Amino acid sequence: MGRPSRRVRTLLMTLGVLAVLGMVFTMFAGFWTDWLWYRSVDYSSVFTTTLWTKIGLFFVFGLLMALAVGFNVWLAHRMRPPLSAMSMEQQNLDRYRMGIAPYKKWLLLGITALVGLIAGASASSQWRTWLMWVNGVSFGEKDPQFKLDVSFYAFDLPWYRFLLGFGFAATILALIAAALTHYLYGGLRITSPGARATAAATGHLSVLLGVFVALKAVAYWLDRYGLAVKSSDFKATDSWTGLRYVDANAYLPAKTILFCIAVICALLFFATLWRRTWQLPVIGFGLMVLSAILIGGLYPAIVQKFQVQPNEQAKEAPYVEKNLRATREAYGIDDSKVTDYPGTSQTEDKTRLRDDVTDTASIRIMDPNIVSPTFQQLQQIRNYYAFPTNLDVDRYSKDGKDQDTVIGLRELNLNGIPKRNWINDHFRYTHGYGVVAAEGTSADAGGRPQFTESDLPSKGDLGTYEQRVYYGERTTTYSIVGGPQKEIDYSDDSGEKTYSYQGGSGVNLANPVNRAAYAVAFSEPQILYSGAIGEGSRILYNRTPKERVEAIAPWLTIDGDAYPAVVDGRIQWIVDAYTTTNGYPYSSRTTLGDTTADSLTATNDQRAVVAQQNQVNYIRNSVKATVDAYSGEVKLYQWDTQDPVLKTWMKAFPDTVEPKTEISDSLMAHLRYPQDLFKVQRELLTRYHVKDATTFLSGSEVWQVPDDPTNKTGDAVPPYYLSMKMPDQQEQVFSLTTTFTPNGRDNLSAFMAVNAEAGTEDYGKIRVLKLPTSTTAAGPKQVQSQFNSEQDIAESIRLLRGGDSEVEYGNLLAVPLDGGLLYVEPVYVRGGGLKYPLLRKVLVTYGGQTAFEDTLEQALDKIFGGEGAPTEPPPGEDEGTGEDEGTTPPPTSDNPTVQEALNDAQEAFEAGQEALKRNDWEAYGQAQKDLEEALRKAEEAQSAEGGGAGGGDGGPDPEASPSS
């Protein structure tokens, strides 16, 4: 085609320059937007510390690798022999030597630069390891084998292993590069007659091999300490960590012997500088390999086979005890209190226990994992608002008394916007609005939540607070606020209200460089030229609470469930965060994603713990974080003041974590024990609730977390928040509870609760009630099966499912009561055209008796007061609901006046039933009023007759509801 014209060459050069500039600006945009974001949240020190650490590691180790390879290539070239009487092999190589001769320096620089870049990039990823090593603080605990502080295994050993791995990589690359250079320039010969290597090549390569063997000696020495944190299979547990008998009595001495052999072998390689022969080093290396096979592999297998297996319990018991102590300490379960519990009631007269139920627990019948659609239907107000799939449980004070409250935020739902476009998605619809909360322990007459905060704008018991929600769990896209484009605030009867963001968060887009950077970073060119962006415009992103905390503290592991609370006139997201390590000696490892999985995480990814694949063997809830729902301000508070891992990170990132004393009383009232830590601890307690090695090894006391019987996911039952008191407690406290069953069986083996109320004296205290193995107390699955198998209940459930209605089972709560377990389960129905569940029935079982009634009070009265006993309707509810099939209508009477009133009551009752079928709640409410008025007239007529209420004429009991 010939040489391109000057114009074409100029065009190609211009395009090349533009391409390079484009790539450079793209890299710059990523860096610049990150810096702007960290600066906007006042955590620029996290960005700079991380950045400079990565840069330092990149250049130091990249330069070391480049020097190691480059120096050995240069040295091999310098040691090349003079070329004379060349063989055919050398004649063939001469073409390559002549070809690279003009470019030797550039080739050397290119090779060293390439290996340096790769090594530097690999080393920069070890910034956490470096910061933990250089800032590590003492644990104050020593391992039982080597008597070294735990910090050596958690902070030092990982860094030493990285250095060792880097040394191996540098030595191997240098050895390969030097050998190729020697071969290219005649220092090594394969087919040529005479010596296969020159003396110089022999000495050079022997030294490199000696360095490699010396590093292997160091590896053998570090492997000795690595046994304390080594994971292995062991029949007593799925994941065993630490030394066992064979490790202490076979592998440990074998590693010491191999270390000595490797040192001697390395010295033999170094000796070739004087002897100029590989005979002795090769023999030594062969002996080292043979020793590794015999001493490091065969000997431990013999010890395991002939010493351990014949008497395993006796041999392993001392090491199991070390594992038990270390694991319990590392997971914070060493102070858990395990007490025997009979599992059956100790009181014959059950009527005496009725009042004890209220005193023992505030039983929550509003399941936060079921009623979200109800919140959505009744309180969504606009389609562009939505509630999370799973609501949260918190405590709020009413009339001077704390009550369990189901709470959710009305967050922005972009899918509900009437018209989707770039302006609407990112400028006009920018935030949610308001808190919606309901009592956890009650429902209204229609089975709906008793809202304590509702409507738009929200109003109720929470007082005045900033209701706009710019940061939330559903807010996953960016918004541009504060500029010329007004936002939709909320809508009421008078129409849409507009608003312009007044918070200080986000990054200013008035700067054209910033706009260009974000246009590239978000792949949205309209950011660069849109007229909707002007003076005061700010871009908000990284808006979910977990996302913000993780970005600000990348050294923390974030709990799966962030929850909102109204604190001091602001909506604050509260996020629990953990410090972890997998270097705690003798403590067994667990995978966070596996141990924190349950039936809720299976259906809701938002509840999954961050860093699910992390394997850890030490965990602490060291930090409580808050994220302001309006301003996005993030604060980290030191929660565990004794945690050495947190202290290490606080040294690495000073002034990022505020002291615990800065937590206000109003915030402290809403802090709680985190679910994911509880789930990790309960999983470990299935095996580590025992303290003696013999029982642990036998496996006779292994428990399991039961599957959730209320759904068909087959995943573990989630823990439940509940205000209750354990047998040794004097009053109710906000608690997190769960149950255990024996391994492979469904009966109950234990009940576990932790004091989840921050600020109380025994916060975090784990209590386990252990049932005797001789009893067969029903577990959750058996209780659910019992509910489903009773004929009357099954028939009622069938009627509730009539038509196109769906029945949903709520949380199956267990409460210890007088030596037995009280189970309570709310039952919800999505009936007819309703798209949301309403509470229709409550299942209760205790001591083999089961009740299935309209309200919790009626069910408890039936269990403890005898079937058919009259019940008083709960305060604040209509007298009788009459909502379900099979409800008994009012009785009859011979008195004409009374009979007329009862006929009116019958008509009102039937009208209520018809209204229920039509889902006409207004008509249903009127029917209930008519029913109440008719029963009142019947009572007055009967009293006037002289018989009085409850006389022998068959008149209605005025205290009994129509459904009694």
Beta strands, then each sheet from edge to edge (+ up, - down):
strand 1: 231-234
strand 2: 237-241
strand 3: 337-340
strand 4: 361-362
strand 5: 385-386
strand 6: 392-398
strand 7: 401-409
strand 8: 411-412
strand 9: 432-433
strand 10: 435-443
strand 11: 449-454
strand 12: 459-460
strand 13: 468-469
strand 14: 479-481
strand 15: 487-492
strand 16: 495-499
strand 17: 507-508
strand 18: 538-540
strand 19: 557-558
strand 20: 563-567
strand 21: 570-581
strand 22: 590-591
strand 23: 615-616
strand 24: 618-628
strand 25: 634-638
strand 26: 703-704
strand 27: 720-724
strand 28: 733-742
strand 29: 750-755
strand 30: 766-770
strand 31: 806-809
strand 32: 813-817
strand 33: 820-830
strand 34: 838-846
strand 35: 849-853
sheet 1: 1+ 2-
sheet 2: 3+ 30+ 29- 28+ 26-
sheet 3: 3+ 30+ 29- 28+ 27- 4+
sheet 4: 5+ 8-
sheet 5: 6+ 7- 10+ 11- 12+
sheet 6: 9+ 13-
sheet 7: 14+ 18- 17+
sheet 8: 15+ 16-
sheet 9: 19+ 21- 20+
sheet 10: 19+ 21- 24+ 25-
sheet 11: 22+ 23-
sheet 12: 31+ 33- 32+
sheet 13: 31+ 33- 34+ 35-
end
